[in-house]
Amino acid sequence: MAAPPQRWPLAPRELDEPHPSRLREDHPERSEILARHAEALREGSPGYLDPSSGLFVLSAGFLAKRGFCCTRGCRHCPYVT
């Protein structure tokens, strides 16, 4: 059986603040996205539904618990610096 991947260090920012390359300051739905993400963090949910696409987006809390970056460009990746 393979050993689990080693835990990555988190980026030096709060989990509720996405990296600017993943959610631009001028994104038209930024405030709604951040509100949904904050709710997911508060509730301990793995994520939320994106307001424009309806796709499920993983929260930074869920991704941090996973322990490593999957390199798929997650909006709330807590590892990207």
Secondary structure, DSSP 8 states (H G I E B T S, - for coil): -----------SS-TTS--TTTS-TT-TTHHHHHHHHHHHHHHT-SEEE-TTT--EEE-HHHHHHH-S--SS--TT-SS--
